[in-house]
């Protein structure tokens, strides 16, 4: 869905999966600094929004999700995954319960497949699943923001800021009152800084939660009975994941950032050496310079110098080997 905020001065549309909102509004670093200072907002209205209502909503979701939600307190934000039978990540949900309804936002375009799966698992449970993407827009307020929240708007508050489930019809008026707007590139740069994985960016068809550090934040190890749990338990108790997420400091003299999918090799082996991983997200940070997240083989030494394509990179540990 195309956001009306693309009509704001300087707006440059995002591309790919984030099409429909602004990548930036003309000044990437100013927008990043504003978010870091707790001012402005980010238009995330392209994200999918679903709701689950009914008396059994929490106990039912508890059976399907990797997170412990059967007793989720009203207003407490959490995140959860849905795994395949083999433990691979299929969906990521960012949740909050308002006392009668669970609200979740998900990656753009994934809501239809998610809803189809949830509908197939309803059985005799008293739940109703709805796609609210058409009438509800997600707006992100950064940590430290003192912007007011309109009455009746559901809020998901985390250490990284607040996600508002705002009526889509109110998006333009809210933006006019709570600017300046910051684009998605600024939001993504701060996400990379905080080492936060994103479905479809840090994940591929065989990613398991341990590789990305989602154990604890999105996967609860003391709950049972969800699809893919056997893989989670086996890796947790008996082994190690084959890959690990790393944060990369990139050579700042390079003009271009390595794009997602860029192969990573050991610097000592040169550009023709064996592939040991790939870039998942890259960004230009207002303080750190060019940075990236990447997946590399677990046994790569922590002090190994890397090449992302032809760009020199130093790794910072996110997931322990």
C-alpha positions in Angstrom: 0.0 0.0 0.0 1.3 3.4 -1.0 1.7 5.8 2.0 0.2 9.3 1.7 3.4 10.5 3.4 5.3 10.0 0.2 3.9 13.4 -0.7 5.9 15.0 2.0 8.7 17.4 0.8 11.9 15.5 -0.1 10.4 12.0 0.1 12.2 9.4 -1.9 10.4 6.0 -2.2 11.9 2.9 -0.7 12.3 -0.1 -3.0 11.9 -3.9 -2.8 9.9 -5.3 0.1 9.7 -1.9 1.7 8.1 -0.3 -1.3 5.2 2.0 -0.4 6.9 4.2 2.2 9.8 6.7 2.1 13.4 5.5 2.2 14.4 9.0 3.3 13.2 12.7 3.1 16.4 14.2 1.7 18.8 14.0 4.6 19.6 10.5 5.9 22.0 11.5 8.7 19.8 14.3 10.0 16.9 11.8 10.1 19.1 9.3 12.0 20.2 11.9 14.5 16.6 12.9 15.1 15.6 9.3 15.9 18.6 8.8 18.1 17.6 12.0 20.0 14.1 10.7 20.5 12.3 13.1 18.1 10.2 12.5 15.0 8.6 9.3 13.8 9.0 6.6 11.1 6.2 5.7 8.7 5.9 1.9 8.8 2.5 1.8 7.2 3.6 -0.8 4.6 3.9 -3.5 7.3 1.1 -6.1 7.7 -1.2 -5.8 10.7 -3.2 -8.7 12.1 -5.4 -9.1 15.1 -6.5 -12.1 17.1 -9.5 -11.7 19.4 -11.7 -14.1 21.4 -11.5 -15.7 24.8 -9.0 -18.3 23.8 -6.6 -15.9 21.9 -3.6 -16.2 24.3 -3.9 -19.9 25.1 -4.3 -20.6 21.4 -1.4 -18.5 20.3 0.7 -20.0 23.1 0.4 -23.4 21.3 1.6 -22.0 17.9 4.3 -19.4 18.8 7.8 -19.8 20.1 7.1 -17.2 22.8 5.3 -17.8 26.2 2.1 -15.8 25.8 -0.5 -17.7 27.7 -0.3 -15.2 30.5 0.9 -12.1 28.6 0.1 -9.0 30.6 -2.1 -6.3 29.0 0.1 -3.8 27.3 3.4 -5.8 27.5 5.2 -6.0 24.2 6.8 -9.2 23.0 7.9 -10.8 19.8 7.5 -14.3 18.6 8.3 -16.6 15.7 6.5 -19.4 13.8 8.8 -22.2 12.7 8.6 -24.9 10.2 8.5 -28.5 11.3 12.3 -28.6 10.9 12.7 -25.5 13.0 13.3 -23.0 10.2 11.9 -19.5 10.7 8.8 -18.8 8.7 7.2 -15.8 10.4 8.1 -13.1 12.9 5.4 -11.3 14.9 5.6 -8.2 17.0 2.8 -8.4 19.6 0.9 -6.7 22.2 -2.5 -7.5 23.9 -4.9 -4.8 24.8 -7.1 -6.9 27.1 -9.5 -8.1 24.4 -7.4 -8.4 21.3 -3.8 -9.3 20.4 -2.3 -6.9 17.9 0.7 -7.8 15.8 2.6 -6.2 13.0 4.6 -8.4 10.6 6.8 -8.0 7.5 5.2 -6.4 4.4 3.4 -9.0 2.3 3.7 -11.8 4.8 0.3 -11.3 6.5 -1.7 -13.4 3.9 0.4 -16.6 4.4 0.4 -16.0 8.2 -3.3 -15.6 8.4 -3.8 -18.7 6.2 -1.7 -20.7 8.6 -3.5 -19.4 11.7 -6.9 -20.1 10.2 -5.9 -23.6 9.5 -5.1 -24.1 13.2 -8.2 -22.7 14.7 -10.1 -26.0 15.3 -12.5 -25.6 18.2 -10.8 -22.6 19.8 -12.8 -19.4 20.4 -10.6 -17.0 18.3 -11.1 -14.7 15.4 -8.2 -13.7 13.1 -8.4 -10.5 11.1 -6.2 -8.7 8.5 -6.2 -5.0 9.6 -3.6 -3.8 7.2 -6.1 -1.9 5.1 -7.3 0.3 8.0 -4.4 0.3 10.5 -1.0 1.8 9.9 2.1 1.2 12.0 4.0 4.3 13.1 7.2 4.1 15.1 8.2 6.7 17.7 11.9 6.4 18.8 13.0 5.7 22.3 12.8 8.9 24.4 10.0 10.4 22.3 7.5 12.5 24.3 5.0 12.7 21.4 1.5 12.1 22.6 -0.6 9.1 21.6 -4.2 9.7 20.4 -6.9 8.2 22.6 -7.8 4.7 21.7 -4.6 3.9 19.8 -3.0 0.6 20.7 0.7 1.1 21.7 3.5 -1.5 21.7 6.3 -0.1 23.8 9.8 -1.5 23.8 13.3 -0.4 24.7 13.7 0.8 21.1 10.6 2.9 21.0 6.9 2.7 20.6 4.9 1.2 17.8 1.5 2.8 17.3 -1.4 0.9 15.6 -2.8 4.1 14.2 -6.0 4.3 12.1 -4.7 4.7 8.5 -7.1 7.6 7.9 -5.3 9.6 10.7 -1.8 9.0 9.3 -1.5 12.4 7.5 -2.8 14.5 10.4 -0.6 12.6 12.9 2.4 13.2 10.7 1.7 16.9 10.4 1.5 17.2 14.2 4.5 15.0 15.2 7.2 15.6 12.6 9.9 15.6 11.4 9.4 12.4 9.5 12.4 10.0 9.3 12.7 7.5 6.5 13.1 3.8 6.6 16.9 4.0 5.9 17.4 5.9 9.1 15.3 3.3 11.0 17.2 0.4 9.4 20.6 2.0 10.3 19.6 2.1 14.0 18.3 -1.5 13.7 21.7 -2.6 12.4 23.4 -0.7 15.2 21.3 -2.6 17.8 22.0 -5.9 16.1 18.3 -6.6 15.6 17.5 -9.3 13.0 14.7 -8.9 10.5 12.8 -11.6 8.8 13.7 -11.9 5.1 16.8 -9.8 5.6 18.8 -11.8 8.2 16.9 -15.0 7.4 16.9 -17.4 4.5 15.0 -20.7 3.9 17.2 -22.6 6.5 17.7 -20.0 9.3 17.1 -21.2 12.8 16.6 -18.9 15.8 19.9 -19.6 17.5 21.8 -18.2 14.5 20.3 -14.7 15.0 20.2 -14.3 18.7 16.4 -14.7 18.8 16.6 -17.1 21.8 15.2 -15.3 24.8 13.8 -12.4 22.9 11.5 -14.3 20.6 11.9 -17.9 21.7 11.1 -19.0 25.2 13.1 -22.1 26.2 10.8 -23.2 29.1 7.6 -23.6 27.1 6.7 -26.6 25.0 4.4 -27.7 22.3 5.0 -25.6 19.2 6.0 -26.6 15.7 9.8 -26.8 15.3 10.4 -27.1 19.1 12.5 -30.3 18.7 15.1 -28.5 16.6 15.3 -25.6 19.1 15.7 -28.0 22.0 18.3 -30.1 20.2 20.5 -27.2 19.3 20.2 -25.6 22.7 21.0 -28.8 24.6 23.3 -30.8 22.3 25.0 -28.6 19.8 25.6 -25.3 18.1 24.0 -23.6 15.2 25.9 -23.8 11.9 26.0 -20.0 11.4 26.1 -16.9 13.6 25.1 -13.3 13.2 27.9 -10.7 13.2 28.1 -7.0 13.1 30.5 -5.6 10.6 32.5 -2.3 10.6 33.2 -1.7 7.0 36.1 0.2 5.3 34.8 3.8 5.2 36.9 4.6 2.1 34.6 2.6 -0.2 32.0 4.6 -2.1 29.4 1.8 -2.3 28.0 -0.4 0.4 28.1 -4.1 -0.1 24.5 -5.1 -1.0 22.6 -7.9 0.8 23.9 -11.3 -0.5 27.5 -10.0 -1.0 29.8 -13.0 -0.2 32.1 -12.8 2.7 35.6 -14.3 2.7 38.6 -14.3 4.9 40.8 -11.4 4.1 43.9 -13.6 4.3 42.5 -15.7 1.5 41.7 -12.7 -0.7 38.7 -12.1 -3.0 39.0 -15.6 -4.6 39.0 -17.5 -1.2 36.3 -19.7 0.1 32.9 -18.2 0.9 32.3 -18.2 4.6 29.1 -16.1 4.8 27.1 -13.3 3.3 25.9 -9.7 4.1 22.3 -9.5 5.2 21.8 -5.8 5.7 24.2 -2.8 5.2 23.7 0.8 6.2 25.5 4.1 6.6 25.3 5.1 10.3 25.6 8.7 11.4 28.3 7.9 13.9 29.7 4.5 13.1 30.0 5.0 9.4 29.4 2.1 7.0 28.2 -1.0 8.9 26.4 -4.2 8.2 24.9 -7.4 9.6 26.0 -10.7 8.2 25.7 -14.4 8.7 29.0 -16.3 8.8 30.1 -19.9 9.6 30.1 -20.5 13.3 33.7 -21.6 13.6 35.2 -18.5 11.9 37.7 -17.0 14.5 36.4 -13.9 16.3 39.6 -11.9 15.4 39.5 -12.9 11.7 39.8 -10.1 9.2 37.0 -10.3 6.6 36.2 -9.2 3.1 32.6 -8.3 2.1 33.0 -8.5 -1.6 36.1 -6.3 -2.0 35.4 -4.2 1.1 37.5 -4.8 4.3 35.4 -5.6 7.3 36.0 -6.1 11.1 33.5 -8.3 12.9 31.9 -7.7 16.3 30.2 -10.6 18.0 26.5 -10.7 18.1 25.9 -14.5 18.6 28.7 -16.3 20.4 30.3 -19.1 18.4 
